[in-house]
Every structure is written in C-alpha cells, then in structure tokens.
Amino acid sequence: MTMSETTESNLPTVLAIDDSELIHRLLRARLHNERVQLHTAISSREGLEIARSLKPDVILLDLDMPEMDGFKVIERLKEDPTTQDIAVIFVSASNDMANRVRGLDLGAVDFIAKPFDVVELKARLRSALRVQHLIKILAQKAQIDGASGLWNRTYFDQRLAAEISEANRYNKPLSLTIIDLDGFKSTNDQFGHLFGDLVIERFSNILNSGRTSDVACRYGGEEFSVILPQTTATEAREVAERWRNQLANTTWHDHSGLMLTASFGVCDLECLDFPRTPAKLVAAADQAMYNAKKCGRNRVDVFSPTLIRK
C-alpha cells in the first residue's frame, strides 16, 4: 500500500521499502516537515511494483527483508530501464563493512544505519535529492533541440516507445503526427538561413503552444513530430488542422504576402496491425504525410491501409 504525505505533485518523491511498520511510522514522523512526497511499501515485491509505476527520485531500502533482501531488490531495480536511474539509499541495522561495500558496488548511493539519527537521515536524503535533481537537469538538456527548443529525436524515440507501451497495456488511444515544412529548402535558398531559423522557431512555438499532454519534437531538419496521448486519429486531425492554419496565417515581417505551409500525416494505434510498435506508427504517419505532399501540400492526411507510398 502506498501513502503520500502531500498532494503537491511538484515535490520530489521518496519511496521507503521496509517490512517494519514501525520504521514507516518513524519516517512519516521524522520527514513530516521535509518537502517530499513519502510513499511506503511493506514488502520487496510491493516495493518493486510501486517503484516501476511511481518512478520515485529516491528509494530508502531496507537491507534485511524476508523473501527478497535489499541486495536482490536493488539488482532488480538496476536491471529494469524504468527504474535503473533511481537513487537508492540502504537502511540497515547491520553496520557490517562488507554489506556497505556490496551495496555501493550494486549501485546504492548511500548507506544509513538503524536506528538512524534524524539529522543524518535528513542530510543524506537531501544530498541524494540534490544530485538527482542535477542529473535530471543535465539529462533534459541533452534531450532538447537547440534550434527549436523542442524535444530532440533521442527523446522522441524513448517517449514514443513508453507511450505505446502504456497505450497497449491499458487499451488507451494514442496518435502520432509527422510534419514537414513545405518547400523549406527553397525558403532557405531565397531568404537565407537566418530566416530559415526564424521559421523553425516560429513553427516550434505553434506546436508547443497546444495541449499540455502533447509531446512536440523536432524529428530532424524541417521535419517535426508530435505524440498525442489519449487522442484518436479524428481528434489528432482536428489538432493538426489548427496548427496548419496557424502557420499558413502567420505574417512574416519584411516579407509581405509570404505564406509558408506544412504537410501533416496522422496515424493512431487503432490503424495498425499487431504487434503495434513505434516503427509501425512512425512509418504509417510518415506515409500519410507523404500523401499530403503528393496531393498538394498544406494539408492534413490521416493514414489508412489503402495509402501506398510510391
């Protein structure tokens, strides 16, 4: 069972995995005034399940537990891509140096002895949270495209795989839009690369100003992609039409009368055969975008099995 000390979703999350309810009560009391969300698990297996779904910033992990000890738990955590980056602090009544060394070798960031001193506990927890925060900032910066400010291709690949996995698991709708700026090379050649950079920036702002759930990415060059969770193809088409109209109606200073457009391809998971994979969804949305290009550009096309890219 999980327990949250606060409903503030922007606070860092801490998961305590310990088979002692007394320890959980102590942690709730000791960390009451800390700005963290505290969740608890009373067994190793429950802790692993919560860690996979919650993805906490830090796990306080008891070393001595029945069925599966802390060493086995951290091995499972580090083997799983969804949990391998979570900071783990071992909490144990044993002060054995061999256990400390083994825990650190397995990927733990710290070790606290029971009964723990409250000042030490808070200090070590804050230190781990600060490091995790810095790691997240660095990782995020590495996944942002510098020219557009959108997520880059690396992030797109990771996020699309995660969203498809969740949509398949819970039978939720999911759509993808692939977008290509029409005649972008000739725009660059005619007006220069600085103007081309401005076009990329303006169009990126259009894509990024929509629904908060949408994940806008720069796919590469003049191509963009937007992941639309819990969105059907019909709904995605309506969203893409708004983006298309916004770009087509954008005025460009010093270039009176210039109209720049984009072609959009839309596909949702329902259009795909099983197994539904990221590669299949990207290929289908790309096929729809290619068809929009072929049929005159500045339009939104939705994938159907009858579309054949030649």
N, C-alpha and C positions, 0 to 999 in steps of 0.2 A: 504494500500500500504506500502511496506517496503522500507527502504532506508539504504544503507550501506555506511559508510564514508570511508571505505578502503577495499581492496580486500585481505588483509593478513589474510588467514584462520586460522592462529595460534593465533590470538589475541582473548581475551575474548569478548563475545558478550553481549550487553546490549539492551533490548527492552523497549522502552518508550510507554506506553499506556495512551493516553490523548486525549480528544476531542477538544483540542485547538491547532490549527496550530501554533499560536504564541509561545506556550510552546515548540513545536518541533523545531521551528527556534532558539529559545533561547538555547535549549540543543545542537543543532548542532554547534552553535557558541561557547558555553561555553566548550564543550567537544572536540572541534576540535583538540586540541593538546594532548589529552589523548590517550593512546594506547589501544583503544577499537573499536570494530565494533558497530556502533549505528544503530538500526533498529527502526522504528516507526509504530504505529497503531493509527488510528484516532477514533476508536470505541472499545467498550468492546469485541464484538463478533469477530472483526478482530484481536484484540489482543490475544484472546484465540486461534484462528486458527494459528496465527504466532508462539505463544509460543509452541504449540504442534509440529509443523514442525521444528522450529528453535532450540528449547530447549536452550534458552539463559542462560548465567550464572547469570544475574541479570535482574529483571524487575523493572522499575520505573513506579509505578502505581498510576494514579490519583484517588483520593477518590470520587470526585463528578462528575459523568458522567451520562448522560441520559440513559434510557433503562435498564442499569445494572450498579450499582455503584461498587466502588472498593472492598467493602466487599463481594459482590456476586462473583466478579471475582476471588478474592483470594480463596474463598471457592471452586470454580470450579477447580482452579489450584491445590489445595491441595487434592482434591478428585481423580484427574487423576494421575495414577502411572507414566506417562511420564513427568509430569510437577511438581510433588509434591516436588521435591528437589530443585527447582529453588528459589534463594533468591529474596524476594520481598521487595522493599522499597516504602512505601506510600509517595506520594507527594500531599499535600493538602493545600488549602487556610485556612482551618479551623485549629485552634490551640487548639481545644477542647480536654481536657484530656481524656474524656470518649471515644472519637474516637481513640485516640492513644492507649489506653489500649485495646480496642476491636480489633484494627488492629494487635497488638502484640499477643493477645490471638489467633487470627486466623492463625498466622504463619508468619507474617511480621518480618523482621529482623531489620527494622529501619523506621523512620518517619521524613520527611523533610517538613518544612512549606514553602508555597508560600507567597510572592515572595522569592525564595531561594537565599541564598548567595552563590556565585560561589565557594569560598574557602571551605565552609562547604559541598556543593554538591560533589565536587571532593573528599574530605576527606572521606565522608561517603561511596561513591561509591567504592573508593579504598579499604576501610576496608572490605566491603561486598565481593569484588572480591578476596581479600586475603583469607578470610575464605572459600569461595567456592573452591578455588584452593587447600587448605589444605584438605578439605573434599574429593575432588576428588582423591587426592594422597592416602589418607587412604583407601578409598573405593576400589581403584585399587589394592593396596597391598593386601587387603583381598580377592581379586579375582584371585590372581596369585598363581600357584602351586610352592611351594618352591624347589622341587627337579628338576623339568624340566624347570622352568621359563615360562611355557605356562600358558594360562588362565585355571582356575580350573573348576570343574563340576558346581559349582554355577553360574559362569559367562556363561558357555556354555548353561545352561538351559534358562537363561534370554535372551541371544543373539539369540539363535535359535528361540525362540518364537517371538522376534522382527523381525527377518529376514523373517520368514514365513509369518507374518502379512503383511509386506511390499510387499513381492513377490505375495501374494494372491491379495492384493489391487491393485497393478499396473501391474499384469499379467507378472511378471518377472521370469526368470528361477532361480532355486536355487537347489544346490546339497549338499549332506552330505556324508562324508566318515567316516566310523568306521574302526579302525585299531587295530590289536592285534599282538604283537611281538610273533613270533613263538618260542615255547619251552623256554620261558623266565624263568620259574621256574627251569628247569634243568640247564640253564646257571648260574643262581644264585647259585644253589647247587654245581655245578662243579667248578666255578671260584670265588665264594664269592660275598657278597652283594656290596662291593666297586666296583667291575667290573660291577655288575648289574646297579649300579647308573650311571656309565660311559656310559653304553648302553642307558639308559633313556636320559641322557644329549645329547649324540651324535644324537640320533634319533629325539629328540626335536628340535635340531638345523637344521636338514634336513627339518622338517615340517615347521619351522619358517623362512626358507630362501627362500620361494617361493614367490608367488604373494602377494602384499601388501593388497589386498582385502580379502585374505583368513584368516579365524579365526581358528588358531590351538589351541586345548585344550587337557589337559590330562584328559581323561574320568574316569580313576581310575586304579591303579595298572599298568599293562602293556598294558592297552587299551588307545587309543587316538581317538580323533575325530577332523575333520576339516570341518568347514562350508565354502562353496564356493558360495558366492553370484553371481548372474547373470551368472551362469555356468550350462550348460546342463550336463546330465549324460555322454555323449560321451566326452565332454571336461574334465569333472572331472576324467574320467578314464585315460585320457592321463596324467593329472597332477599326479594322484596316481601312474601310471607306472614309472614316473620319480623318485618319492620318493622311490618306491620299488627297483629300480635299484641302486639308491644311497646307500641305506642301504646294499643291497646284495654285493656291490662292496667296502664297507668300509673295510679298513685293520685295524687290532687290534694289537698294539704293544705287544710283549711278548706272543702273541697267533697266531703264524704264521699258515696260512691256515684256520683259523676260519672264517666261513661265517655265519652271523646272518641275519635272514629274518623276514618279516612281511606279514600278510594276510590282504587284504583290501576289504571292502564292500562299494559299491557306490549306491546311490539312488538319484533321483531328484523328485521334486514335481509332475511332469507330470505322474509319475508311480503310483501315489496314487489316491484312490477314495476320493470323497468329503464327509465330510469336511476334508481338508488337515491340519493335526495337527502335532505338534512336536513329540508326542508319535508315530504316524504312521510312520513318516520319520525315526526316530531312530530305530524302530522295523524293518523296511524294510532294512535299511543299515546294521543293525546287522545281519539280515538273510542272506544277501549277503556275509558278512564277514564269517559267519559260513560255508556257502557253499564253500568259498575259502579254509577254513581249511580242510573241508571234502574232497575236490578234490586235495589235495596235498600240500597246503600251498605255501607261497612265490608267490602269485598271486593276481590279482585284479578281482573281480567279480562284475557285475552290477545287481542290483535287477530286477527281473521280476516276475509277478504274478505266474509263474509256479514253483518258488522256494518254497519248503516246508521244513521247519525245523523239523527234527525228533529228 
